[in-house]
Amino acid sequence: MPMTSHSDDESDSSSVFDLDSLLDGIDDDTDDESWLFDDEVQHPPEHYLAEAEELDVQRLRQRRYSPKTQVQLDRVKLQWDQYCSYIKKDPVQCFRDVTIRFLKGFLSWVCDQRRGKGGRRRPGIKHTTSLETFWKWYNLVYKLEVGEKIDEMIIRQGQDLIKFVADQKGLDNSKRESATMYAEDLAEFTRVLLTTTQMTFAIGWLRIQQILFSQLAGITGNRPEALVELRLRHLELTLIRDPSGGRPRLFIELSPEFTKGFLGLKDVNKFKIPEIIYDPTLVLSPHVFLLGMLFKVQAFKSPSIYSPEKLYSLNVLQGLNEQELPLKDEILDNFVFCQAVREAEGVRIAHNLQLSSASVRYRMKIGGQITGFKQVTKPYVLRDGAAKALNESPDVSDSVQNLILQHASINTFLKHYLDRNINVDVQNIYRGLEPQKALMSIGQ
């Protein structure tokens, strides 16, 4: 994989409350606000006072973040509690009385830890960037626990403290590079997954869905957690009339609901993916692999659509521009990416069990090694590739790019995705000559 970037860890800044957006969303003709003027009393005052007292604020706090984010917050909070217990201090009081000197001891202790949960050995913090990330998580935990941001002076001193502790502990100051997988890399990766015998799958379904996952991750730029949550009800298959007069084109419409969000889910994007026609390779066509999976389970509601030949013999009804191809109602809650369970009779495809993102990461890592990629292959390299392809396309504006990637602003891309490995022909550009794009793409 040619290009590299320095981080796949993003932090979108979100507005908690936008009054203008709220007002814009109100329909002047609605009478929904009539409840404000209803004088009927439903319960006595004691009922509402009791409800106020019974509210578990901790549950609300946890709902603000995705499960993955909450795990990180809990991990940092646990380390704070463990350190305070180790030095025989009250964790709550330590939050209130925190000083830069106290944080010096805490961060030094964190760097020295070599045992994790259950006594399992762990590598510990080895890079300055890891300590910087931990410091950011700690700031967020502090705000959640105390109810306000940490003192501004401590925040400023904390930047110097990170460097001081990193030097003391001999942490690596170099940036850890992560790979970027472009379309041509994905094509080679897919060919290897499709044919390799060096990595075995318990059942062929797992091989096919691993390829489909990689294709959709590259095409849509979605985070892996959003893709593994996909169910069949998030898919729509539609035949679209070809404006040039050819046979109808099959579209896959994908609506991942489980995207990263703060204070609730973000609006759902719908991706429309037309099928590839007359392309030199079909290894980048999600239609080929998705249809194979759907025909395997006879997923279409119409009993006449039981093979590719039957599907492609259909036409759009006269007077319409599109024809929906609904799936059976009873399978709509099945996961697109599911597990396979080994039983006495053999291996069973468990459509009701979600494939874990850890399994996807492991398969991608091994597949990348077999393919011969120099750097570690993981799901986020596909998101990086998608982000950079979108940014370089003249057909995609900054606002559309932000919408696709679910970023609050273009600054997120500039900070976390834009490569420091300059891959443009600056020499020819400086001399006013035509850039050698093909040559530069090989040398990336």
N, C-alpha and C positions, 0 to 999 in steps of 0.2 A: 504494500500500500504506500503510495508515494508521498503524500503530504502528511504533515503532523500538526497537531495543535496542542496546547498546553493544559487544557482542562475540559472535562465534560460535566463539570459541576456548575449548574446555573443557579442564579438567584434572581428571579423576576421581582421587580418592585410593583406592588399592586395598590391601587387606591382602595381604602377600606369603604369609603362612602362618597359617592359622587351625586350631589344634589341635582345638578343639571340633568344628568342621565335619568334620575328618578322622575323629575318633572316632565322630561321629554316622553317618558313611557306612560304617562297618564292620559287616558282618553277622556276628553271633555264631555263626551256624550254618555259616559258610564254612570250608573247609579249605584256602583258598588260601595260608595262612601256613605250610603244611607244608614249603615249600621252605627255610624258615629252619633246619630241623633235618636237612637232607639233608647227610650227611657226604661224599658223593661229590665228588671234586676233578676239575674239568673241564680245567684248564690249570695249568701250573707258575707260580710266583710271578713269574718274569720276564715272562710274558705280560701280566699285569695292570699291572706297573710300566711296561712299554712303552706300554700303552694310556693310562695316566695322563700320560706324557710327550708323547704324540702329540696330546692334546686341544688343539684350537685354541680358546682361550677367547674370542677375538675373534668367532668364529662364534656362540658362545652369547650373547654380548652383543647381537649384531644380531638374534637371534631374540626378544629381549625386547620388541621394538617393531614396530609396523606399518611397512611400507615407507615410507609417507608421513612418519612420525615419524623414521625412520632417516635420511631425506634431510635433514631439518632438523638433526639432530644432526651429520651429516657436514659440513653447510654451515658450522655454527658452528666445528667442529673445524678445518676448512680455513682459515677466517679467522684462527683462533688461530695455526696453523702459518705462514700467510703473514705475519702481523704479526711473529712471532718471527724469521722469516727476514729480514724487512725491517730489523729492528734488530740483526740478527746475534746472536741468542740461540738457545739450544737449547729447543725447545718443551716437551720433557719436564721439563727442569730448571726452566723457568719455571712450570710447573704446581706443582711442589713448593715453589718459593720465592715464590709469588705474594703480592703486597702490594696494598693499596688504591691506592698510588701507581702501581704497574705497571698496574693495571686502568684507572686514569684515562687513561693513554696509549693503552691498547688500545681503550677505548670511543671515545675521540676519533678514533682512526684508523678505526674501523668507520664512524663517522658521516661521515667524509670520503671514503669509497670511492664512486667513480662508475663503476667498471668491474667487471663480473662475470666469470663463467667464459667463457673464450675471448675476452676483451677486449670483450664485449658491454656496451654502455652501460646503466646502470640508474639509477633515480631516487634511490637511496640512502635513508637514514632521514630522514623528514621529521616524524614525530610522536613525542612523548614516549612514547606507548603502545607504539610499535614498539621503542623502545630498552628499555623495561621488559620486553617480551616476549623480546628478545634476551638480556637479563640472566638471565632465567629459564632459557632454553635453555643459556646458558653454565654456570650452576650445575649443571645436569644433566650436561653434558659433563664438567665438572670431576670430579664424583662418579664417572663411568664411567672416567675416565682415571686418577684417583688412588686410587680405591677407598674414599673417604670423603667426607663433605660438606665443603664449604669452611668455613673458620673462622667461627664465629658472629659474631665482632666484624666481620669483613669483610662478612658478609651484612648486618648492621645498617648499617654505613657505606656499603654499596653502594646502599641506598635513597636516601641523601642525595647520593651520587655521581651517580646517574642524574639527579636534578633539577639538579645543578650542571652536568653536561655538556650537558643539554638546554638550559639557559639560555645557556651559552656558544655552542652551535651554532644557537641561535635556532629550536629545534624547536617545532612546533605543540602546545600543551598541551590543545587541545580534544578531546573524545571524538569518535571517528569513528562515526557512527551507521550501523547496518545495518537494512535493512527487515525487516518480518515479513509473510509472505503468509498471510492467513486463507482460509477456504473460499470466501468470496465473491470474493476476489481471484483465487484459483486458477480459479474458474469463468470469470471474464472472460479471464484469461490463456489458458485452454484454448480458448475460443471464437476468440480471435485466432490462436493457433497453427493451429487447424483450418482457418481461412479465409483467412489473410493471403497476399498475393502479394508482399509486400515482403521476405519471407525465403523463399528457395527451398530445396528439398530435392532431392537427386539422385534420390531415389525416394520414393514415398509412404510406404513402410515406416518411413523415418527420422522422418517427421512424426508418425506414429501412435505410435511407441515413445517419442518425446520427450514426448508427452502422457501416455502410460502411466507413464513415469518420474516426472513431476511429480505425478500422482495418487497413486502409491504412496509417494512421499516425504512428501506431505502427510498421508496417512492413517496411515502407520506411524511417521513421525518418524525413519526410518532415515537414517543418514549416506549421502551419495552414493556413497562407496567401497564400501559394503555392497551397494547396489542394483545397481551396474554389474557386480558379481561374480555376480549371480544367474544360475543355469542352470535349465533346465527341470526338472531333478530337484529343485529347491528349491520347486517348485509342486505343489500337489495340488488337483484340482478334484473337488468332491463335491456330489451332489444330496442335500439334507436334507429330510426329511419336514416339511411345514408343520404345526405343532401346531393351527392354526386350520382345517385341512382344505382349504386351497387346493392348487394345484399345487406340486410340490417346488421348493425354493429352491436356487439354485446358489451354493456357497461357494467362494471362492478361499482356499486356505491357503498362506501364504507363510512360508518359514523362511530368512531371511538368515543365512548362516553366518559371513560375514566382517565381524564387528563389531570396533570398536576395543577393544583389550585390552592389558593389561600382564602380562607373564609368561604368555603363552598366550592362546588364544581364550576368549571368554566363553561362557556357556551360550547356546544358540540359542533365541530366541523364535519362537513360531509364531503368526502373525497370521491370524485367521479373518475374512474380509471377505464379508458376505452381499451378494447383488446388490440393486440399487436397483429397487424396484417402485413404479410410479405416482408417480414423482418429477417435479417440474416440468421438470427438465433432466437429461439423461444425460451431460453433459460432465464430470461428476464420477464417473462410473461406470467403474471399471477393467475391469469385466466386458466392456463393449462393445468396448473397444479390444484387450484381451487375446484375447478370442475371435476377433476379426477377424484377429489375427496367427496364432493357432493354426489356424484354418480355412484360412488362406492356405497353410500348409505341411502341411495334412492331418495334424495332430499326434496325434489320438486313436488309441489302439491298436485300438479297435473300428472296423472298416471301415464300419459303419452310421452312425457319427457323422461326417458329412462336411458338415453345414450346420447353421445355427441351428435350422431347423425340425425336423431329426432329433434334435438335442440336446434341445429342449424338448418333444418328444413322448415322452420317456422318463419312467418312473415309478420310484419306489423299490420294490424287491421286497417282496412281502407278508411281513410279520413283521419287517422291518428298518426302521430309522430313517434310514439313509443309504445312498447308492450311490456308490461311487468311480468316477471316470471317468479311468482311467489313460492316460498318454501313451505313445507308441511308445518302446521301449527304446533304439532306435538314435539317438534325438535328445535323450536326457536330458542329455547333456553340452553341448548347444548353449546359447549365451548367450541370455538373454531380451533383453538390450539389446546389439545387435551392430553391426558396421560394414557399410557398403556399399562394394563395390570396383568401380571403373570399369574395364571391359575393352573389347577391340575390338568385341565383340558387343553391348555395352551395360553397364548397371549390374547387378551381382550382389550379392545379400544374402549376406554372409559370416557365417554363423551361428557359425562357430568362432572368430571374431575379436571380442574384447570391445570394446564401445564405451568410449572413454576418458571419464573424468570431465571432462577439459578440454573435450571436444567438447560435453558436456552443459552445462557452465558457459557456453560461448560462445553456444550456442543460447538459453539462458535469458536471458542478458544482452541479446541482440538482440531476443528476444521481449518482454522487459520494456519496452524502449525503444519498440517498435511499439505496445504496449498503452497506453503513456502513463504508466507508473509513474515517479514522481519519482526514486526511489533505485534503485541497482543491483540487479537481480534475479539471484540465484544460488541454488544448491541449498539452502544453509543457511537461507534465508528460509522455506522450507517446513518445515524441522525446527523453527525458532523458532515458527512458527504452530502446529504440532502440539503442541509442548511447552506453549504457553500455553493451547491449547484443553483439553488434558488437565488442566492445573492448575486451570482454572476449572470443570471438570465435577464435579458432586456425586457422580457414579458412579465416579470414579477416586480411589483413596486415594494418599497419598504413596508408599507402597511399590510399588503397581502402576505409578505414573508413573515411579518410578526403574527398575523392571524394563523397561518399554517403551523408555525412553530410554537404558538401560544406564548409569545413573548410580549412583555408590556411595552417595550420600545426596541429600536434597532441597537441600542447600546448593549443589550445582552449579547447580541451576535458579535459586536465589535470586541467585547471584553472576553468572551468565552469560546468563540468559534474561529474568529479571524486568525489565520495562520501567521506566525512570525517567520516562517520559511517563505521568503518572497519568491513566488514562482512565475513572475512575469519577466519578459526579456527587457530589463531596464537599460541594457546597453544599446539595443536597437532603438528603443523609445527615445533615449537621450540623443541619439544621432539622427533621429527623424526618419528611421527606416522601418519597414514592415516587421512587426514582432514575429519571431519564430515560434509560433504557438505550438505546433506539433512537436517540435524538438523539445521545448520547455516542458510539455506534458509528460514526455518520456523521462526527462531528468528530474521530475519532481521528487 
